[in-house]
Amino acid sequence: MQRTLLFLTLIFLALALFFSMAGRAFASKLEPANLVPVPVGQSTITPTTSNSPTPVSTDGPTGGPPLSLTLTLLFTCCALGLVVGVLALGFILSMQKRKEEKKEKSS
């Protein structure tokens, strides 16, 4: 009973840590330097023709995913791996304990 309570407490703490870190990663404010000013008089957008492809730069990668998204994905994978690992370890240990109890009863 105490192991189950400890296990549930650890899971709750891991989930609380995950959601608190995820909230901090997405709560970052935009800096004014990143905003692009748009003139007020520019209200129409000219559509591009479908038969002229858009030029793409082939100099190399232009960027990757944001750091907050990468860290959130990494933490999520680690947390899920930890939960699955603890569940698997608990299952293996309980099976070994049952085998030992059966051996003690039969002898």
C-alpha positions in Angstrom: 0.0 0.0 0.0 2.8 2.4 0.8 4.6 1.6 -2.5 1.4 2.4 -4.4 1.0 5.7 -2.5 4.7 6.6 -3.2 4.3 5.7 -6.9 1.2 7.8 -7.3 2.9 10.7 -5.5 5.9 10.5 -7.8 3.7 10.4 -10.9 1.7 13.5 -9.6 4.9 15.4 -9.0 6.3 14.5 -12.4 3.1 15.7 -14.1 3.0 18.9 -12.1 6.6 19.6 -13.0 5.9 19.0 -16.7 2.9 21.3 -16.8 4.6 24.0 -14.9 7.6 23.9 -17.3 5.3 23.8 -20.3 3.4 26.8 -19.1 6.6 28.8 -18.7 7.9 27.8 -22.1 4.8 29.1 -23.9 4.3 32.2 -21.7 7.3 34.0 -23.2 6.5 37.5 -24.4 7.2 38.8 -27.9 9.9 41.4 -28.1 9.1 44.6 -30.0 12.2 44.0 -32.2 10.5 40.9 -33.6 7.3 42.7 -34.7 7.1 43.8 -38.3 5.4 47.1 -38.9 2.6 47.1 -41.5 1.5 50.3 -43.3 -2.1 51.3 -42.6 -2.8 52.0 -46.3 -1.8 48.5 -47.4 -5.2 46.7 -47.3 -5.1 44.5 -50.4 -2.8 41.6 -51.1 -2.0 40.6 -54.7 -2.4 36.9 -55.3 0.5 35.0 -56.9 -0.2 33.0 -60.1 -0.2 29.3 -59.6 2.1 28.5 -62.5 5.1 30.5 -61.2 6.8 28.7 -58.4 8.1 30.6 -55.4 11.9 30.9 -55.3 13.4 28.8 -52.5 16.8 29.5 -51.1 19.1 26.5 -51.2 21.9 27.9 -49.1 21.1 25.5 -46.3 18.6 25.3 -43.4 17.0 28.6 -42.6 16.1 27.6 -39.0 14.6 24.9 -36.9 11.8 24.5 -34.4 11.7 26.9 -31.5 13.8 26.0 -28.5 10.7 25.9 -26.2 9.0 23.4 -28.5 12.2 21.2 -28.6 12.6 21.3 -24.8 8.9 20.5 -24.3 9.1 17.5 -26.6 12.2 16.3 -25.0 10.8 16.6 -21.5 7.5 14.9 -22.6 9.4 11.9 -24.0 11.6 11.6 -20.9 8.5 11.8 -18.6 6.6 9.2 -20.6 9.6 7.0 -20.7 10.0 7.3 -17.0 6.4 6.4 -16.3 6.5 3.4 -18.6 9.8 2.3 -17.1 8.5 2.5 -13.6 5.3 0.6 -14.6 7.3 -2.1 -16.3 9.7 -2.4 -13.3 6.8 -2.6 -10.9 5.2 -5.4 -13.0 8.5 -7.3 -13.2 9.1 -7.0 -9.4 5.6 -8.1 -8.6 5.8 -11.1 -10.8 9.1 -12.2 -9.1 7.5 -11.7 -5.7 4.6 -13.9 -6.6 6.9 -16.6 -7.9 8.9 -16.5 -4.6 5.6 -16.7 -2.6 4.5 -19.7 -4.6 7.8 -21.5 -4.0 7.6 -20.8 -0.2 4.0 -22.2 -0.1 4.9 -25.3 -2.0 7.9 -26.2 0.1 
